[in-house]
Amino acid sequence: MGEGETVLRYNYRALPNDPQKAAISRTIGSCRVVFNDYLRANYDAWAARGRSPSRNELSKQLITQAKKTPERAWLAEVSAVALQQALADAHNAFSNFYRSCGGTRNGRRVGRPKFRSRHDSQQSIRFTANARFKVERVGRQRGVLTLPGIGRVPFVWSRDLPSTPSSVTLTRRSTGEYDISFVIRLFESPLSPTGANCAIDLGLSAFATVLSGSSGVGERIERLSAPQYLRRKERALARSQRSLSRKRKGSANRAKAKIRVAKLRRHVANARLDHAHQAARRIVDAHDVVVVEDLNVSGMARGHLAKSVHDAGLGQFRRILSEKCERGGRTLITVDRFFPSTQICSSCQHSTGPKGLAELSVRIWMCSACGASHDRDANAARNLLGEGMRLAAQSDSVAGGHPETQNACGLDVSHLLADAVRDEAGTDVVLANARAR
């Protein structure tokens, strides 16, 4: 990938008809079988010989030769490109597992690859340029995607594609809806400098307290309220889940009730994602340097405030903020999670000691040394901004004028409306989030 080039994913809502849905189901099922066959062959080879067979060897055995057998003859009815991509996904899963065991993979340790099930809530198939898929715009808000073995699938043309896609993924959601996502390469120019810096103190009562400051201008504090999308839908979710529990297993009514629950949860996830994109977009556009704290979100999500932590989506916001800073040429500085931002008076730098869980309700406090009255979140944001500027100056002196930035949560993205990230076969980088704001 060249300098200034970004790999993005553009998502759209697909509207296949019934025959196309049947063809999509056949392709998904065939890809699932190839994926599971690869896993089984790998596990059997390790048990027998203590080594993993090569990818080319398994490709010939599980696809080329399997099509000629009566048990797997139906593999010839679907696109070979989709089957090869399923095999590539299985190969990448084992590669990540081996690298994680050897300590050469960044991030948390990953477990052994698991077999796919026809009951998985989300299933997808991928086609690269070798499949010769075709994208056409046939109306103001309608496009058509031609896929081998499936046909001309219409989709909602919600925004233009800035370049020719290199691959397309078709996803079937637990709600029964279908999405398509195009992977594109795009050259983006950095955002214009603003001369302003900011620090963000993330929380639960207030989603974020943003303290902005620039040369010659006093500080400005903006509070972003916590939307609490899950708690807004709790009663509706409870009703739907009670209705689901009363339905007989295997019945058509139970399948309908399951879709109603899935749609409510999808609505909550989409609203939370949109809020994170909107907030991150405003912050990145208005500031050259963004300072955040390296919160232990996974640890917070295991405590007694776990539901509020999950509902706030702090980790998701940090990831999106990191991606937008990188794409816009902004500097993101991460302050160590052990920095006592809530314990220091921003006026006199006097340490007031740790504040326990019992004091979370105390939002205004007074410094015992200088008598200054502080808002808890605003004081923490001031301390984070000062520490971030100190780290930037220190890094600037070490790196020769290029402050070192650190991504808060890495570049991995989940495969949602606009959040697509995985190491995808056929690309040489990790896909970045593509929700354009």
RODO-2510 file (C-alpha; in nm, 4 decimals, decimal comma):
residues 437
     n   res          X          Y          Z
     1     m     0,0000     0,0000     0,0000
     2     g     0,1441     0,3337    -0,1066
     3     e     0,1913     0,6410     0,1054
     4     g    -0,1375     0,8168     0,1740
     5     e    -0,3382     0,5176     0,0508
     6     t    -0,6159     0,3825     0,2729
     7     v    -0,8095     0,0589     0,2448
     8     l    -1,1764     0,1109     0,3316
     9     r    -1,4985    -0,0861     0,3329
    10     y    -1,8230     0,0626     0,2013
    11     n    -2,1402    -0,1116     0,3219
    12     y    -2,4828    -0,1201     0,1551
    13     r    -2,8168    -0,2917     0,2183
    14     a    -2,8801    -0,5746    -0,0297
    15     l    -3,2305    -0,6698    -0,1497
    16     p    -3,2100    -1,0205    -0,3012
    17     n    -3,5213    -1,2018    -0,4211
    18     d    -3,6194    -1,5536    -0,3098
    19     p    -3,4229    -1,7489    -0,5784
    20     q    -3,1174    -1,5373    -0,5038
    21     k    -3,1573    -1,6010    -0,1298
    22     a    -3,1598    -1,9738    -0,2036
    23     a    -2,8423    -1,9377    -0,4138
    24     i    -2,6773    -1,7353    -0,1379
    25     s    -2,7675    -2,0050     0,1157
    26     r    -2,6137    -2,2741    -0,1090
    27     t    -2,2934    -2,0729    -0,1432
    28     i    -2,2744    -2,0013     0,2310
    29     g    -2,3313    -2,3696     0,3083
    30     s    -2,0634    -2,4801     0,0604
    31     c    -1,8126    -2,2329     0,2033
    32     r    -1,8944    -2,3525     0,5541
    33     v    -1,8253    -2,7132     0,4525
    34     v    -1,4897    -2,6212     0,2950
    35     f    -1,3937    -2,4217     0,6053
    36     n    -1,4823    -2,7097     0,8385
    37     d    -1,3104    -2,9666     0,6143
    38     y    -0,9922    -2,7582     0,6292
    39     l    -1,0069    -2,7482     1,0093
    40     r    -1,0700    -3,1217     1,0360
    41     a    -0,7862    -3,2071     0,7951
    42     n    -0,5512    -2,9815     0,9904
    43     y    -0,6403    -3,1340     1,3262
    44     d    -0,6099    -3,4892     1,1889
    45     a    -0,2699    -3,4108     1,0327
    46     w    -0,1397    -3,2723     1,3614
    47     a    -0,2614    -3,5788     1,5501
    48     a    -0,1081    -3,8185     1,2978
    49     r     0,2145    -3,6490     1,1832
    50     g     0,2632    -3,3509     1,4148
    51     r     0,2579    -3,0971     1,1314
    52     s     0,0076    -2,9012     0,9269
    53     p    -0,0350    -2,9788     0,5540
    54     s     0,0270    -2,7021     0,3026
    55     r    -0,2518    -2,4763     0,1850
    56     n    -0,2100    -2,5783    -0,1807
    57     e    -0,2261    -2,9452    -0,0875
    58     l    -0,5515    -2,8984     0,1027
    59     s    -0,6944    -2,6785    -0,1730
    60     k    -0,6547    -2,9593    -0,4247
    61     q    -0,7883    -3,2183    -0,1834
    62     l    -1,0862    -3,0278    -0,0413
    63     i    -1,2035    -2,8388    -0,3518
    64     t    -1,0609    -2,9660    -0,6797
    65     q    -1,0709    -3,3384    -0,6026
    66     a    -1,3759    -3,3188    -0,3740
    67     k    -1,5918    -3,1897    -0,6608
    68     k    -1,5333    -3,5199    -0,8428
    69     t    -1,6694    -3,7310    -0,5565
    70     p    -2,0413    -3,8116    -0,5097
    71     e    -2,0341    -3,6738    -0,1523
    72     r    -1,9075    -3,3286    -0,2542
    73     a    -2,0245    -3,3020    -0,6170
    74     w    -2,2524    -3,0086    -0,5250
    75     l    -1,9436    -2,7921    -0,4623
    76     a    -1,9255    -2,7466    -0,8409
    77     e    -2,2583    -2,5603    -0,8339
    78     v    -2,1158    -2,2532    -0,6568
    79     s    -1,8354    -2,0097    -0,7373
    80     a    -1,4855    -2,1530    -0,6913
    81     v    -1,3634    -1,8076    -0,5828
    82     a    -1,5944    -1,8084    -0,2800
    83     l    -1,4714    -2,1567    -0,1850
    84     q    -1,1087    -2,0472    -0,2137
    85     q    -1,1794    -1,7470     0,0098
    86     a    -1,3364    -1,9736     0,2736
    87     l    -1,0254    -2,1907     0,2626
    88     a    -0,8079    -1,8787     0,2921
    89     d    -1,0059    -1,7711     0,6011
    90     a    -0,9415    -2,1093     0,7638
    91     h    -0,5720    -2,0861     0,6766
    92     n    -0,5494    -1,7363     0,8276
    93     a    -0,7290    -1,8551     1,1416
    94     f    -0,4678    -2,1270     1,1961
    95     s    -0,1864    -1,8849     1,1150
    96     n    -0,3111    -1,6397     1,3776
    97     f    -0,3454    -1,9218     1,6309
    98     y     0,0106    -2,0480     1,5714
    99     r     0,1557    -1,6955     1,5853
   100     s    -0,0373    -1,6237     1,9021
   101     c     0,0976    -1,9392     2,0674
   102     g     0,4506    -1,8460     1,9575
   103     g     0,4208    -1,4914     2,0887
   104     t     0,4756    -1,3270     1,7490
   105     r     0,1193    -1,1954     1,7120
   106     n     0,0186    -0,8613     1,8624
   107     g    -0,2888    -0,8333     2,0807
   108     r    -0,4557    -1,0777     2,3126
   109     r    -0,4048    -1,4486     2,2725
   110     v    -0,6451    -1,6206     2,0346
   111     g    -0,7722    -1,9756     2,0708
   112     r    -0,7946    -2,2624     1,8251
   113     p    -1,0199    -2,2073     1,5217
   114     k    -1,3750    -2,3285     1,5777
   115     f    -1,5984    -2,5127     1,3369
   116     r    -1,8675    -2,3065     1,1697
   117     s    -2,2344    -2,3898     1,2230
   118     r    -2,5402    -2,3390     1,0056
   119     h    -2,6962    -2,1760     1,3134
   120     d    -2,4350    -1,9001     1,3426
   121     s    -2,6050    -1,5626     1,3795
   122     q    -2,4011    -1,4016     1,1015
   123     q    -2,2639    -1,5716     0,7906
   124     s    -2,0836    -1,4274     0,4921
   125     i    -1,9190    -1,5130     0,1618
   126     r    -1,6500    -1,3168    -0,0203
   127     f    -1,5660    -1,2690    -0,3886
   128     t    -1,2410    -1,1187    -0,5133
   129     a    -1,1765    -0,9563    -0,8498
   130     n    -1,1041    -1,3047    -0,9928
   131     a    -1,4777    -1,3746    -0,9731
   132     r    -1,5361    -1,0893    -1,2192
   133     f    -1,8221    -0,9435    -1,0199
   134     k    -1,9820    -0,6344    -1,1672
   135     v    -2,1273    -0,3240    -0,9972
   136     e    -2,3804    -0,1073    -1,1808
   137     r    -2,5882     0,1927    -1,0849
   138     v    -2,9384     0,1609    -1,2300
   139     g    -3,1166     0,4471    -1,0557
   140     r    -3,0797     0,7381    -0,8197
   141     q    -3,0785     0,5119    -0,5132
   142     r    -3,0505     0,1656    -0,6633
   143     g    -2,7527    -0,0405    -0,7735
   144     v    -2,7048    -0,3949    -0,9010
   145     l    -2,4250    -0,6341    -0,8073
   146     t    -2,3710    -0,9293    -1,0426
   147     l    -2,2198    -1,2309    -0,8647
   148     p    -2,1281    -1,5709    -1,0165
   149     g    -2,3779    -1,8412    -0,9293
   150     i    -2,6165    -1,5909    -0,7655
   151     g    -2,7146    -1,3395    -1,0323
   152     r    -2,7957    -0,9690    -1,0323
   153     v    -2,8520    -0,8692    -0,6687
   154     p    -3,0106    -0,5227    -0,6225
   155     f    -2,8916    -0,3020    -0,3366
   156     v    -2,9591     0,0463    -0,1974
   157     w    -2,7140     0,2952    -0,3513
   158     s    -2,6772     0,5108    -0,0379
   159     r    -2,3448     0,6680    -0,1425
   160     d    -2,1095     0,6626    -0,4377
   161     l    -1,8104     0,4337    -0,4596
   162     p    -1,4970     0,6508    -0,4901
   163     s    -1,2982     0,3826    -0,6743
   164     t    -1,3241     0,0338    -0,8222
   165     p    -1,3652    -0,2291    -0,5467
   166     s    -1,1100    -0,5081    -0,5150
   167     s    -1,3447    -0,7497    -0,3369
   168     v    -1,7043    -0,7753    -0,2185
   169     t    -1,8493    -0,9535     0,0859
   170     l    -2,2145    -1,0556     0,1082
   171     t    -2,3386    -1,1023     0,4659
   172     r    -2,6583    -1,2583     0,5969
   173     r    -2,7499    -1,1103     0,9357
   174     s    -2,9383    -1,2745     1,2208
   175     t    -3,2267    -1,0389     1,1389
   176     g    -3,2730    -1,2037     0,7990
   177     e    -3,1356    -0,8940     0,6241
   178     y    -2,8497    -0,8931     0,3741
   179     d    -2,5578    -0,6512     0,3478
   180     i    -2,2883    -0,6142     0,0859
   181     s    -1,9560    -0,4436     0,1495
   182     f    -1,6963    -0,3353    -0,1057
   183     v    -1,3249    -0,3094    -0,0273
   184     i    -1,1680    -0,0117    -0,2004
   185     r    -0,8351     0,1709    -0,2030
   186     l    -0,8488     0,5454    -0,1618
   187     f    -0,5934     0,8249    -0,1451
   188     e    -0,6889     1,0748     0,1259
   189     s    -0,5251     1,4096     0,1946
   190     p    -0,4652     1,5143     0,5582
   191     l    -0,7114     1,7498     0,7241
   192     s    -0,6267     2,1190     0,7459
   193     p    -0,4540     2,2230     1,0724
   194     t    -0,6705     2,3996     1,3304
   195     g    -0,4123     2,4970     1,5934
   196     a    -0,6258     2,3416     1,8687
   197     n    -0,5554     2,0494     2,0997
   198     c    -0,7940     1,8561     2,3207
   199     a    -0,8098     1,5935     2,5924
   200     i    -1,0972     1,3503     2,6347
   201     d    -1,2032     1,2090     2,9705
   202     l    -1,4330     0,9139     2,9035
   203     g    -1,6923     0,8110     3,1582
   204     l    -2,0353     0,6636     3,2193
   205     s    -2,2447     0,9474     3,3660
   206     a    -2,1089     1,1696     3,0866
   207     f    -1,9915     0,9780     2,7810
   208     a    -1,7009     1,2171     2,7216
   209     t    -1,5734     1,5452     2,8623
   210     v    -1,3757     1,7207     2,5880
   211     l    -1,1432     2,0001     2,7008
   212     s    -1,0147     2,2061     2,4079
   213     g    -0,7377     2,4627     2,4089
   214     s    -0,5414     2,6595     2,1478
   215     s    -0,2758     2,9287     2,1415
   216     g    -0,4137     3,2638     2,2538
   217     v    -0,7595     3,1205     2,3309
   218     g    -0,8914     3,0048     2,6650
   219     e    -1,0042     2,6509     2,7301
   220     r    -1,3474     2,5276     2,6282
   221     i    -1,5276     2,2317     2,7831
   222     e    -1,7856     2,0250     2,5964
   223     r    -1,9776     1,7410     2,7569
   224     l    -2,1180     1,4583     2,5489
   225     s    -2,4052     1,2884     2,7285
   226     a    -2,4214     0,9105     2,7531
   227     p    -2,7009     0,8030     2,5138
   228     q    -2,7636     0,4648     2,6882
   229     y    -2,9207     0,3016     2,3850
   230     l    -2,9440    -0,0405     2,5480
   231     r    -3,1260     0,0877     2,8560
   232     r    -3,3747     0,2709     2,6337
   233     k    -3,4666    -0,0588     2,4689
   234     e    -3,4545    -0,2793     2,7802
   235     r    -3,8311    -0,3023     2,8254
   236     a    -3,8907    -0,3798     2,4573
   237     l    -3,6112    -0,6390     2,4638
   238     a    -3,7523    -0,7992     2,7789
   239     r    -4,0977    -0,8290     2,6207
   240     s    -3,9565    -0,9769     2,3007
   241     q    -3,7357    -1,2243     2,4838
   242     r    -4,0234    -1,3361     2,7079
   243     s    -4,2318    -1,3896     2,3952
   244     l    -3,9456    -1,5884     2,2393
   245     s    -3,9119    -1,8111     2,5456
   246     r    -4,2809    -1,9080     2,5244
   247     k    -4,2594    -2,0290     2,1645
   248     r    -4,2150    -2,3975     2,0911
   249     k    -3,8653    -2,4852     1,9707
   250     g    -3,8507    -2,5487     1,5983
   251     s    -4,1778    -2,3678     1,5258
   252     a    -4,2262    -2,0908     1,2707
   253     n    -4,3480    -1,8544     1,5432
   254     r    -4,0270    -1,9054     1,7364
   255     a    -3,8243    -1,8170     1,4270
   256     k    -4,0267    -1,4955     1,3882
   257     a    -3,9820    -1,4069     1,7564
   258     k    -3,6082    -1,4693     1,7283
   259     i    -3,5873    -1,2247     1,4374
   260     r    -3,7757    -0,9591     1,6390
   261     v    -3,5191    -0,9872     1,9201
   262     a    -3,2309    -0,9735     1,6707
   263     k    -3,3720    -0,6601     1,5059
   264     l    -3,3990    -0,4804     1,8405
   265     r    -3,0401    -0,5659     1,9248
   266     r    -2,9239    -0,4628     1,5769
   267     h    -3,1012    -0,1290     1,6201
   268     v    -2,9167    -0,0705     1,9496
   269     a    -2,5806    -0,1631     1,7955
   270     n    -2,6342     0,0611     1,4914
   271     a    -2,7393     0,3580     1,7048
   272     r    -2,4362     0,3173     1,9302
   273     l    -2,2050     0,2884     1,6299
   274     d    -2,3519     0,5984     1,4666
   275     h    -2,3104     0,7983     1,7892
   276     a    -1,9438     0,6947     1,8144
   277     h    -1,8774     0,7966     1,4529
   278     q    -2,0509     1,1326     1,4926
   279     a    -1,8633     1,2186     1,8139
   280     a    -1,5237     1,1064     1,6803
   281     r    -1,5758     1,2969     1,3546
   282     r    -1,6453     1,6266     1,5341
   283     i    -1,3454     1,5857     1,7642
   284     v    -1,0975     1,4917     1,4907
   285     d    -1,2101     1,7694     1,2550
   286     a    -1,1662     2,0391     1,5216
   287     h    -0,8304     1,9412     1,6773
   288     d    -0,4749     1,8716     1,5664
   289     v    -0,3770     1,6714     1,8766
   290     v    -0,6150     1,4433     2,0654
   291     v    -0,5202     1,3077     2,4090
   292     v    -0,7052     1,0096     2,5567
   293     e    -0,6513     0,7791     2,8510
   294     d    -0,5625     0,4134     2,8006
   295     l    -0,8624     0,2727     2,9884
   296     n    -0,8815    -0,0951     3,0753
   297     v    -1,2221    -0,1347     2,9143
   298     s    -1,2214    -0,5146     2,9237
   299     g    -1,1492    -0,5032     3,2969
   300     m    -1,4194    -0,2427     3,3577
   301     a    -1,6658    -0,4624     3,1677
   302     r    -1,6169    -0,7396     3,4257
   303     g    -1,7152    -0,5247     3,7255
   304     h    -2,0485    -0,4265     3,8779
   305     l    -2,0848    -0,1491     3,6158
   306     a    -2,0453    -0,3956     3,3276
   307     k    -2,3813    -0,3202     3,1656
   308     s    -2,3151     0,0548     3,1626
   309     v    -1,9632     0,0012     3,0244
   310     h    -2,0934    -0,2177     2,7417
   311     d    -2,3786     0,0231     2,6726
   312     a    -2,1399     0,3197     2,6465
   313     g    -1,9214     0,1419     2,3888
   314     l    -1,5989     0,3035     2,5145
   315     g    -1,3711     0,0561     2,3375
   316     q    -1,5576     0,1001     2,0100
   317     f    -1,5292     0,4796     2,0371
   318     r    -1,1554     0,4574     2,1074
   319     r    -1,1020     0,2393     1,8021
   320     i    -1,3012     0,4692     1,5738
   321     l    -1,1241     0,7772     1,7116
   322     s    -0,7867     0,6144     1,6439
   323     e    -0,8805     0,5299     1,2849
   324     k    -1,0110     0,8773     1,2070
   325     c    -0,6988     1,0384     1,3558
   326     e    -0,4777     0,8203     1,1383
   327     r    -0,6804     0,8861     0,8228
   328     g    -0,6929     1,2618     0,8864
   329     g    -0,3256     1,3027     0,9753
   330     r    -0,4063     1,3972     1,3349
   331     t    -0,1882     1,3060     1,6340
   332     l    -0,3409     1,0725     1,8895
   333     i    -0,1588     1,0563     2,2235
   334     t    -0,2488     0,7846     2,4708
   335     v    -0,1782     0,8502     2,8386
   336     d    -0,0988     0,5502     3,0579
   337     r    -0,3995     0,4153     3,2462
   338     f    -0,2110     0,4455     3,5775
   339     f    -0,1666     0,8215     3,5423
   340     p    -0,3681     0,9668     3,8401
   341     s    -0,5746     1,2155     3,6396
   342     t    -0,8557     1,2243     3,8978
   343     q    -0,6235     1,2531     4,1980
   344     i    -0,4253     1,5651     4,1001
   345     c    -0,5406     1,9233     4,1401
   346     s    -0,4980     2,0864     3,7997
   347     s    -0,4327     2,4244     3,9669
   348     c    -0,1535     2,3414     4,2144
   349     q    -0,0657     1,9802     4,1176
   350     h    -0,1349     1,8632     4,4713
   351     s    -0,2252     1,4941     4,4935
   352     t    -0,5459     1,4295     4,6850
   353     g    -0,5085     1,0507     4,6921
   354     p    -0,7142     0,7794     4,5282
   355     k    -1,0888     0,8139     4,4957
   356     g    -1,2668     0,4848     4,5487
   357     l    -1,5892     0,3522     4,4066
   358     a    -1,7814     0,5014     4,7002
   359     e    -1,6819     0,8482     4,5810
   360     l    -1,7964     0,8110     4,2210
   361     s    -2,1080     1,0103     4,3052
   362     v    -1,8917     1,3070     4,4134
   363     r    -1,8596     1,5132     4,0950
   364     i    -1,7436     1,8426     4,2533
   365     w    -1,4549     1,8501     4,5003
   366     m    -1,2247     2,1102     4,6579
   367     c    -0,8460     2,0917     4,6770
   368     s    -0,7218     2,0846     5,0371
   369     a    -0,3982     2,2638     4,9414
   370     c    -0,5095     2,5626     4,7313
   371     g    -0,8856     2,5616     4,7905
   372     a    -0,9725     2,5450     4,4214
   373     s    -1,3067     2,3882     4,3358
   374     h    -1,2995     2,1332     4,0548
   375     d    -1,5447     1,9441     3,8461
   376     r    -1,4224     1,5843     3,8560
   377     d    -1,4329     1,5206     3,4792
   378     a    -1,3063     1,8643     3,3739
   379     n    -1,0142     1,8416     3,6184
   380     a    -0,9207     1,4981     3,4837
   381     a    -0,9336     1,6303     3,1247
   382     r    -0,7000     1,9202     3,2182
   383     n    -0,4503     1,6809     3,3735
   384     l    -0,4700     1,4505     3,0699
   385     l    -0,4058     1,7421     2,8333
   386     g    -0,1021     1,8541     3,0338
   387     e     0,0393     1,5025     3,0490
   388     g    -0,0273     1,4479     2,6790
   389     m     0,1572     1,7661     2,5834
   390     r     0,4475     1,6607     2,8051
   391     l     0,4642     1,3210     2,6338
   392     a     0,4464     1,4898     2,2927
   393     a     0,7354     1,7234     2,3784
   394     q     0,9389     1,4350     2,5154
   395     s     0,8735     1,2235     2,2074
   396     d     0,9502     1,5233     1,9841
   397     s     1,2933     1,5635     2,1391
   398     v     1,3667     1,1922     2,1014
   399     a     1,2244     1,1384     1,7517
   400     g     1,3582     1,4598     1,6009
   401     g     1,0371     1,6530     1,5554
   402     h     0,7986     1,3674     1,4914
   403     p     0,5846     1,2903     1,7967
   404     e     0,5196     0,9220     1,8295
   405     t     0,1542     0,8300     1,8330
   406     q    -0,0002     0,5177     1,9746
   407     n    -0,3238     0,3615     1,8628
   408     a    -0,5554     0,2990     2,1531
   409     c    -0,7120    -0,0273     2,0445
   410     g    -0,5258    -0,1282     1,7296
   411     l    -0,6728    -0,1362     1,3813
   412     d    -0,8966    -0,4447     1,3987
   413     v    -1,2543    -0,3724     1,3045
   414     s    -1,5647    -0,5777     1,3471
   415     h    -1,7877    -0,6596     1,0562
   416     l    -2,0897    -0,4365     1,1184
   417     l    -2,2619    -0,1605     0,9235
   418     a    -1,9457     0,0334     0,8649
   419     d    -1,7106    -0,1357     1,0823
   420     a    -1,5382    -0,4012     0,8859
   421     v    -1,2162    -0,5229     1,0051
   422     r    -1,0416    -0,8384     0,9662
   423     d    -0,7268    -0,9516     0,7897
   424     e    -0,8885    -1,0312     0,4612
   425     a    -0,7396    -1,2646     0,2068
   426     g    -0,6319    -1,0765    -0,1022
   427     t    -0,5418    -0,7554     0,0828
   428     d    -0,2081    -0,6579     0,2334
   429     v    -0,3305    -0,4439     0,5199
   430     v    -0,5861    -0,4562     0,7952
   431     l    -0,9092    -0,2992     0,6747
   432     a    -0,9959     0,0343     0,8339
   433     n    -1,3441     0,1537     0,9209
   434     a    -1,5154     0,3236     0,6314
   435     r    -1,8139     0,5071     0,7748
   436     a    -1,7666     0,8441     0,5987
   437     r    -1,8624     1,1429     0,8093
***
